[in-house]
Amino acid sequence: MSTGNPRSLGFDYEWEYSPRVGTLFGAFTLVAVVGWMVTVMLTAIHLYAIPAIPADAPVEGSIEVITSPWAYVLGIPLATLGGFYYLTTIGLGLLWFDTRHPLIIKILTPITASGVVFSTYFVYLQLGVIGEICPFCMVSAAATVILFGLELVILSMSSTPSLSAMAGDLGRVLGKTNYPVVLFPVLIGLVTLGGMFVVPALPLPDAVPFV
């Protein structure tokens, strides 16, 4: 087990990790990257493929799912919001690698749990309401379940203080953070998503309609 030293790290408590926790966090971050890539592909479909479909054209399968009223929140594709979710988990995964602080693990628990809750609802809509399946959406749902499962395994293999004992130390954790390492990949992800919304607003040739 690896043990945190409160004297050298400046905290009033100790924690212990199994040697496998680092590997699990690596898998966690990799799954989050895969989930983010899926949301990027879905966002691209929303912005570039769907506008080329004639308004009166019949749709079915995955296209019916991602053009349904439940696929948007205030006009924003759910896929894009999912991209922000995955970037959050990626950022927190990198933050753990940088600080190795157990507060990150505790923060990730409700975040990954909420991902499972929302994904469960979206899967229900596909199977029980829309009656069609979007493969990309199902991959994203699987990613959220895997992230939550990995988080639970990490918790079970770690001896950490209570959240209340660490709540006041967020500022000190952030003060020890190497921000370029943690934020640069997240900013690249945000710029990628933002750029996808900028391109349709540029004076480009009209999209070729489907025949």
C-alpha positions in Angstrom: 0.0 0.0 0.0 1.1 3.6 -0.6 0.6 5.9 2.2 0.2 9.7 2.3 2.4 11.5 4.8 0.5 14.4 6.4 3.7 16.2 7.5 5.3 16.3 4.1 2.1 17.0 2.3 0.7 19.5 4.8 -2.5 17.7 5.7 -3.7 16.5 9.1 -4.7 13.0 8.0 -3.3 10.0 6.3 -4.6 7.8 3.4 -3.6 4.5 1.9 -3.9 3.3 -1.7 -3.5 -0.2 -3.1 -0.7 -0.4 -5.7 -3.5 -1.1 -8.3 -5.2 2.2 -7.8 -2.9 4.0 -10.2 -3.6 1.4 -12.9 -7.3 1.7 -12.3 -7.2 5.5 -12.6 -5.3 5.0 -15.9 -8.2 2.8 -17.1 -10.7 5.4 -15.7 -9.1 8.2 -17.7 -8.9 6.1 -20.9 -12.6 5.2 -20.7 -13.4 8.9 -20.2 -11.4 9.7 -23.3 -13.3 7.1 -25.3 -16.6 8.5 -24.0 -15.5 12.0 -25.0 -14.6 10.9 -28.5 -18.1 9.3 -28.9 -19.7 12.6 -27.8 -17.6 14.5 -30.4 -18.8 12.1 -33.2 -22.4 12.5 -32.1 -22.0 16.3 -31.9 -20.6 16.3 -35.5 -23.6 14.3 -36.7 -25.9 16.9 -35.1 -24.1 19.8 -36.6 -23.1 18.5 -40.0 -25.2 15.5 -41.0 -28.7 16.2 -39.7 -29.0 19.7 -41.3 -28.5 18.0 -44.7 -31.5 15.7 -44.2 -34.7 17.2 -45.8 -37.3 18.2 -43.3 -39.9 15.8 -44.8 -37.5 12.9 -45.1 -38.5 9.8 -43.0 -35.9 8.9 -40.3 -35.4 5.7 -38.4 -32.8 3.9 -36.3 -30.1 6.0 -34.7 -31.1 9.1 -36.6 -34.6 9.0 -35.1 -33.0 8.8 -31.7 -30.7 11.8 -32.1 -33.3 13.9 -33.8 -36.0 13.2 -31.1 -37.1 16.0 -28.7 -35.2 14.3 -25.9 -31.9 14.7 -27.7 -31.6 18.4 -26.9 -31.6 20.6 -23.9 -32.3 24.2 -24.6 -31.3 23.6 -28.2 -27.9 22.0 -27.2 -27.4 18.4 -28.2 -27.2 16.0 -25.3 -24.0 14.7 -26.9 -22.3 18.0 -26.4 -23.4 18.1 -22.7 -22.0 14.6 -22.4 -18.7 15.9 -23.8 -18.5 18.4 -20.9 -19.2 15.5 -18.5 -16.4 13.4 -19.9 -14.0 16.3 -19.9 -14.8 16.8 -16.2 -13.9 13.2 -15.4 -10.8 13.5 -17.5 -9.7 16.6 -15.7 -10.3 15.1 -12.3 -8.5 11.9 -13.3 -5.5 14.0 -14.3 -5.8 16.0 -11.1 -5.6 12.8 -9.1 -2.5 11.7 -11.0 -0.9 15.1 -10.2 -1.9 15.4 -6.5 -2.7 11.8 -5.5 -5.1 13.3 -3.0 -8.1 11.2 -1.9 -10.4 14.2 -2.0 -10.5 13.8 -5.8 -11.8 10.2 -5.4 -14.6 11.4 -3.1 -15.6 14.2 -5.6 -15.7 11.7 -8.4 -18.2 9.5 -6.7 -21.3 11.6 -7.1 -20.2 12.8 -10.5 -19.9 9.3 -11.9 -23.1 8.2 -10.1 -25.0 11.0 -11.8 -23.6 9.9 -15.1 -25.1 6.5 -14.6 -28.5 8.0 -13.6 -28.8 10.1 -16.7 -27.5 7.4 -19.0 -30.1 5.0 -17.5 -32.9 7.5 -18.3 -31.6 8.0 -21.9 -31.4 4.2 -22.5 -35.0 3.9 -21.2 -36.1 6.6 -23.7 -34.5 4.7 -26.5 -35.9 1.3 -25.6 -39.3 2.3 -24.1 -40.3 5.5 -25.7 -38.6 6.0 -29.1 -38.3 2.4 -29.9 -34.9 2.7 -31.6 -31.3 2.3 -30.6 -28.4 4.7 -31.2 -25.2 2.6 -31.1 -23.0 5.6 -30.2 -25.4 6.6 -27.4 -25.2 3.0 -26.0 -21.4 3.1 -26.1 -21.5 6.4 -24.1 -23.9 4.8 -21.6 -21.6 1.9 -21.2 -18.7 4.2 -20.6 -20.6 6.0 -17.8 -21.3 2.6 -16.1 -17.7 1.6 -16.5 -16.5 4.9 -15.0 -18.8 4.4 -12.0 -17.7 0.8 -11.6 -14.0 1.8 -11.6 -14.7 4.5 -9.1 -16.3 2.0 -6.7 -13.4 -0.4 -7.1 -10.9 2.5 -6.4 -12.9 3.4 -3.3 -12.9 -0.2 -2.1 -9.1 -0.4 -2.6 -8.4 2.9 -0.8 -8.3 3.9 2.8 -9.4 7.5 2.8 -10.6 10.1 5.3 -14.2 11.1 5.3 -15.3 13.8 2.9 -16.1 16.1 5.9 -12.5 15.8 7.1 -11.1 16.9 3.7 -13.7 19.4 2.6 -11.8 22.4 3.9 -8.6 21.3 2.1 -9.8 21.9 -1.5 -7.9 25.1 -1.7 -4.6 23.5 -0.6 -5.1 20.6 -3.0 -5.6 23.1 -5.9 -2.6 25.1 -4.6 -0.4 22.0 -5.2 -1.7 21.4 -8.7 0.4 21.5 -11.8 -2.2 23.3 -13.8 -0.7 23.0 -17.3 -0.6 19.2 -17.0 -4.2 19.0 -15.8 -5.9 21.8 -17.8 -4.2 21.6 -21.2 -5.9 18.3 -22.3 -9.2 19.6 -21.0 -8.8 23.0 -22.8 -8.0 21.1 -26.0 -11.3 19.2 -25.6 -13.3 22.3 -24.9 -11.8 24.1 -28.0 -12.6 21.0 -30.1 -16.3 21.1 -29.1 -16.5 24.9 -29.4 -14.8 24.9 -32.8 -17.5 22.4 -34.1 -20.1 25.0 -33.3 -18.2 27.8 -35.0 -17.7 26.0 -38.3 -21.4 26.0 -39.3 -21.5 29.7 -38.8 -18.7 30.4 -41.3 -19.5 31.5 -44.8 -19.0 28.0 -46.3 -20.8 26.4 -49.3 -24.2 25.0 -48.6 -24.4 21.4 -47.5 -25.2 18.9 -50.3 -28.7 17.4 -49.5 -29.2 13.7 -49.3 -30.7 12.2 -52.4 
